[in-house]
Amino acid sequence: MDKMKLQSVLQAWHLVEALVPSEVTGKGEVLEKRYFKDNKNRSRTRLVDLNERPWKNDQVKDSQKHQVQFRYYLACFEHHKLVSFIRDIFNNTDEMINKDHKTLFSFSFLVDSDGNYIKGSMFVPFLMYVMKIMAETSNVHYGELQTPFESQWRLFEEQAQTILINGVTKESLLSIQQVYRKYFHQLSEGSSNYLEVEVMKAGQPSLSKNFNSFYADDLERILSKGENETLRRFIEGASAEERLEINENREYIEEILQPINLPDGRWPSPVKHRLYLMQQVAVNQILNKNQKISSVNGPPGTGKTTLLKDIFADIIVQRAKEMIQLANPSQAFTKAKTIHLDGFHYPIYLLDRRISKYSMVVASSNNGAVENISKDLPKLDEVIRSSKERECKEEREFKEYEELYAEEAKELSMYPSSATDLLGSNHNAWGLFSGALGKSDNIAAFGWRLYGSQADENAFLKQLEQDSKQVSINDWEDAVTDFKATLKSVQQKKKDLQKFHDEFKRVQAYRAQLKLLEDQLTILKQEHMKAENEQKHLEEQKQLTEQQIEFLPKPSLFERLLHKKKHTTNRAEKRTECYYFTFEGRRK
């Protein structure tokens, strides 16, 4: 793909990402009653009457631990109405099948627990500006839209701040919608409005959500700075010569599945539920081929997340291999600088690159899918089966292994209370492993939950500080020794399996060679038998010919003499002829 075509693909990708509509979040979710004074559960996101004063009713029980804020989603509409609008612009009269009723919004902003507008929280999807331009003119130049959109957005927010300066009321909300229509498009007058209640840690700053695509800013930077080799390969794909179809390629599958290619660690799961053949092929391929891009495709429920877990487990083992090279775990950190803030000194340490490179980022255009994976991995039932599960028929065969593992997993559990708090649900966690990040408010929530409040003795940093005082260098050395012994055992088992595999392959090769020789021997025997039959036939013909000769009448003396004389005459004629030619040659 040439430079111009690649640039065109990136521009089209950027356009698609920039024009993604924004969805109302939290519909159908429930906020637990333990947070609120009235001790009642409530919907996280609901239709709102503009006369409501939610900050009067949705008050937190313990303001020392939690705080509440409210997000308004105004001029909302169903997704299929957006599709109809765009179809009308392009004169598309095709029937719309399976209408999408997902709820989208025109603009959104935050209000604090006192009913005041939170400055800087106004958000308007870029799409709403593009729709206004499309409705006014058929000649739209996308490259010229971003700058005027940002200008219009700033003007709108300035006017919104002025309108809401005395708090949120029905009149101010209606006035804001009227101002909105000056700058952006609104699909219908009879649109609905939603309110989302957000519960946060006390003291946590309010952060405006970015409802735009995660990729839009990255693509904009790529367009300005240029793409790298990895992105180029991702867009272009592999050439036909580089592609290898492995579904029916038995030789390749057997090669990649050799024991030596197995990871040193795998995700704890029931023995019965180990990876099936093509899952293991994918894992081994990703971990051993050292490729910049690997793709595993499949419909929902085919085991892609299960496959990822084993890749995660191997990355943890690889990180541990680097860590055990340290005589002291403090060597993993290097002091970068100290931040002075409000009279306090905060030293900043950087994690050694040899260790930090073994990290994982799970990203997707589907925010929910990423959050589900990130929140599922630390759940206790993801690594330890309950005793009831271990008693089921399919696990009974490996019951002893399951029970031993369950006991050890409990002993190795790391900061389960902090991990459970990060899950934000009723599920128990086995330890800190992953967190749902991505959005700025997710990152902030993650950080605040790790930090915890001053009064929270179970906060992660508090526990970490306590452990640092109790754990000695001897504990570290014991852990290193234990890990090395376990790793050595695993690697020895892999070597033994590889040796068995190689011997088995040699036996297979010998058997194949023996079979070939046996087939050749069979052919040679058949040829030998054929030759013997032919020899026998020829001998019979010889005998028959000799018998026929014996029965022929013998010539008389006169006939023999005559034959001899004739024979002599012929030889004389030949000599004369030879002489003639010789003579003629001399004459010349």
Secondary structure, DSSP 8 states (H G I E B T S, - for coil): --HHHHHHHHHHHHHHHHT---B---BT-EE-GGGBTT---EESEEE--TT--HHHH--BS-TTTEEEEEEEEEEEEEHHHHHHHHHHHTT------S----EE-SEEEEE-TTS-B-TT--B--HHHHHHHHHHH-S---GGGTHHHHHHHHHHHHHHHHHHTTT---HHHHHHHHHHHHHHS--S-TT-EEEEEEEEEETT--------S-TTHHHHHHHHHH---HHHHHHHH---TTT----TT-HHHHHHHTSGGGS-S------GGG---HHHHHHHHHHHHS--S-------TTSSHHHHHHHHHHHHHHHHHHHHTT-SSGGGGEEEEEEEEETTEEEEEEEE-HHHHTS------S-HHHHHHHHHHTTBGGGT---HHHHTSHHHHTTHHHHHHHHHHHHHT-B-HHHHHHHHTSS--BSB------SSHHHHHHHHHHHH--TT-TTSHHHHHHHHHHH--HHHHHHHHHHHHHHHHHHHHHHHHHHHHHHHHHHHHHHHHHHHHHHHHHHHHHHHHHHHHHHHHHHHHHHHHHHHHHHTS----HHHHHHHHHHHHHHHHHHHHHHHHHHHHHHH-
